[in-house]
Amino acid sequence: MAPGDVVLIYNNGRICFAGEIAAKVRNRELARHFWKEDETGSTWELMYFIVNEERTGAANRFGVHPPNGQGQRVFDGPGAPK
């Protein structure tokens, strides 16, 4: 994902927000501050900043579900399914 891309935020079976990527950063120390580390010492160090967000509350009718409730899917452009 890159600045300018549109993202959908999925939670509990619904697409609850849509927004645009403003910036992304990789910062391990900041990630540790927010989310600590998992049992293997990993953390979620890649962070995205979202602007122009809108609450949607839309039901997920696309049948796309993030693995374990987290993750990203590409729908258009490089990496999109054919």
Backbone bond lengths (Angstrom), bond angles and torsions (degrees), N, CA, C in turn:
res aa  C-N    CA-C-N  psi(-1)  N-CA   C-N-CA  omega(-1)  CA-C   N-CA-C  phi
1 M - - - 1.434 - - 1.518 108.60 -
2 A 1.317 114.67 147.49 1.463 120.34 -175.27 1.528 109.60 -139.95
3 P 1.352 116.83 160.09 1.462 119.20 177.01 1.528 111.10 -51.22
4 G 1.339 114.79 135.50 1.462 121.07 -177.94 1.512 113.42 99.23
5 D 1.344 117.82 -20.75 1.464 120.58 178.42 1.518 110.27 -69.38
6 V 1.327 116.44 145.70 1.456 122.21 175.21 1.527 107.79 -89.94
7 V 1.336 115.98 137.80 1.465 120.86 179.35 1.520 109.69 -125.09
8 L 1.319 115.03 151.70 1.456 122.57 174.86 1.522 107.04 -116.36
9 I 1.316 117.38 132.15 1.455 122.41 179.69 1.525 107.39 -101.23
10 Y 1.321 115.26 120.30 1.458 123.51 -173.72 1.522 109.11 -105.85
11 N 1.332 116.85 132.89 1.456 120.29 177.67 1.518 109.41 -152.77
12 N 1.306 116.04 125.91 1.453 121.84 171.30 1.535 113.06 56.11
13 G 1.336 115.49 44.41 1.460 120.29 175.81 1.508 116.17 83.10
14 R 1.328 117.02 4.48 1.462 120.10 -178.20 1.525 109.76 -132.88
15 I 1.321 115.73 150.31 1.457 121.59 171.17 1.521 104.88 -90.63
16 C 1.335 115.97 102.68 1.472 119.38 -169.08 1.523 113.45 -93.93
17 F 1.325 118.89 -22.36 1.462 121.51 178.68 1.523 109.86 -140.66
18 A 1.315 115.48 150.09 1.459 122.94 168.41 1.523 105.68 -126.11
19 G 1.308 117.04 147.48 1.456 120.29 179.69 1.516 110.71 -164.92
20 E 1.299 115.41 -173.50 1.462 122.38 -177.17 1.524 109.09 -125.17
21 I 1.326 116.42 136.23 1.463 121.01 176.86 1.523 108.31 -68.48
22 A 1.339 116.18 123.22 1.465 121.54 176.41 1.524 110.27 -94.90
23 A 1.331 116.02 -38.58 1.471 121.09 -178.27 1.514 108.43 -162.77
24 K 1.316 115.13 161.32 1.463 120.06 171.77 1.521 108.16 -138.10
25 V 1.320 115.02 147.52 1.459 120.97 179.34 1.524 109.09 -139.25
26 R 1.300 115.61 155.65 1.463 122.05 171.71 1.519 105.80 -116.60
27 N 1.347 116.22 115.04 1.453 120.82 -176.43 1.523 108.61 -146.62
28 R 1.316 115.42 98.01 1.461 121.79 -176.00 1.529 112.36 -62.72
29 E 1.329 117.29 -41.99 1.465 120.31 -178.26 1.533 111.64 -65.44
30 L 1.322 117.29 -42.62 1.455 120.08 177.54 1.526 110.42 -64.47
31 A 1.323 117.07 -40.35 1.465 121.11 177.99 1.529 110.63 -61.92
32 R 1.309 117.64 -42.47 1.474 120.10 177.26 1.525 110.95 -60.88
33 H 1.340 116.60 -38.34 1.457 120.32 178.95 1.536 110.76 -61.28
34 F 1.335 117.03 -45.58 1.466 121.01 -177.42 1.517 113.40 -78.56
35 W 1.334 117.63 -46.42 1.459 121.35 -168.31 1.517 114.94 -118.47
36 K 1.326 118.55 1.13 1.468 122.30 -177.80 1.537 109.34 59.97
37 E 1.326 117.60 -150.36 1.470 122.74 178.17 1.515 108.76 -128.99
38 D 1.326 115.33 155.59 1.460 118.63 174.79 1.523 108.93 -83.52
39 E 1.313 117.10 -175.58 1.471 121.45 -175.90 1.525 113.69 -65.14
40 T 1.337 117.69 -16.08 1.470 120.38 178.59 1.527 112.30 -98.49
41 G 1.347 117.24 0.61 1.460 120.99 -179.13 1.518 114.01 89.31
42 S 1.330 117.17 6.27 1.464 121.13 179.30 1.518 110.28 -87.28
43 T 1.320 115.87 156.64 1.455 121.57 174.44 1.527 108.94 -141.57
44 W 1.308 117.22 177.17 1.465 122.18 -176.05 1.520 108.00 -102.14
45 E 1.324 115.91 76.87 1.466 121.15 -169.56 1.523 114.70 -83.08
46 L 1.316 118.64 -13.01 1.462 121.17 177.60 1.530 107.61 -91.33
47 M 1.333 116.14 116.50 1.458 121.52 -175.12 1.528 110.37 -120.94
48 Y 1.316 114.58 143.38 1.458 121.97 179.44 1.519 109.08 -115.94
49 F 1.325 116.44 140.22 1.453 122.35 175.76 1.523 107.29 -107.79
50 I 1.332 115.81 127.03 1.460 122.14 -172.14 1.522 110.12 -113.28
51 V 1.343 115.45 134.84 1.467 122.09 176.77 1.524 108.92 -123.50
52 N 1.308 115.64 173.36 1.471 122.22 178.45 1.524 111.73 52.92
53 E 1.331 115.06 37.77 1.459 119.35 -177.05 1.527 110.67 -75.26
54 E 1.322 114.14 146.96 1.454 121.67 177.51 1.516 108.75 -136.01
55 R 1.312 116.09 134.38 1.469 120.72 175.42 1.525 107.44 -74.87
56 T 1.330 116.92 131.09 1.462 119.59 -177.17 1.518 112.77 -113.13
57 G 1.326 117.96 -49.28 1.458 121.33 -176.53 1.513 113.07 68.07
58 A 1.330 117.46 16.37 1.466 121.76 -176.56 1.523 111.01 -74.07
59 A 1.316 115.67 140.52 1.463 120.36 174.11 1.517 108.78 -70.72
60 N 1.312 116.60 147.46 1.461 121.83 178.45 1.523 108.67 -81.48
61 R 1.320 116.19 98.31 1.464 120.91 179.80 1.523 111.96 -99.98
62 F 1.339 116.75 5.41 1.459 120.43 -176.35 1.520 112.41 -92.16
63 G 1.317 117.79 -11.74 1.456 120.89 -179.13 1.513 113.01 71.99
64 V 1.319 118.38 19.54 1.464 122.45 179.91 1.514 107.79 -102.71
65 H 1.316 116.72 121.71 1.454 121.20 -178.76 1.521 109.32 -126.75
66 P 1.335 117.75 125.12 1.463 119.87 177.69 1.519 110.36 -62.41
67 P 1.340 117.66 144.94 1.464 119.72 177.43 1.516 109.74 -65.58
68 N 1.326 117.42 132.99 1.466 122.70 178.63 1.525 112.19 54.53
69 G 1.327 117.74 24.89 1.454 120.48 178.45 1.520 114.45 77.69
70 Q 1.320 117.80 1.92 1.461 121.35 179.57 1.513 108.63 -132.15
71 G 1.311 116.33 162.59 1.447 120.02 175.03 1.504 111.96 128.06
72 Q 1.309 114.05 -174.71 1.451 119.51 -179.75 1.513 109.06 -138.94
73 R 1.309 115.69 150.33 1.460 123.11 176.79 1.521 107.31 -131.00
74 V 1.323 117.11 139.58 1.449 122.97 177.86 1.516 108.30 -103.38
75 F 1.338 117.27 127.68 1.457 121.20 -178.30 1.518 113.43 -107.30
76 D 1.341 117.21 -16.89 1.455 120.53 -177.59 1.517 108.38 -148.52
77 G 1.326 116.30 144.03 1.461 120.06 177.10 1.516 111.56 89.85
78 P 1.354 117.37 -164.31 1.464 121.06 -178.30 1.526 110.84 -58.31
79 G 1.295 116.58 133.72 1.456 121.86 178.57 1.513 114.35 89.17
80 A 1.333 117.97 -5.02 1.464 121.15 -179.70 1.524 109.59 -75.40
81 P 1.343 117.31 145.02 1.455 119.31 176.38 1.524 110.68 -64.98
82 K 1.297 115.44 146.68 1.478 120.90 179.93 1.494 110.82 -87.56
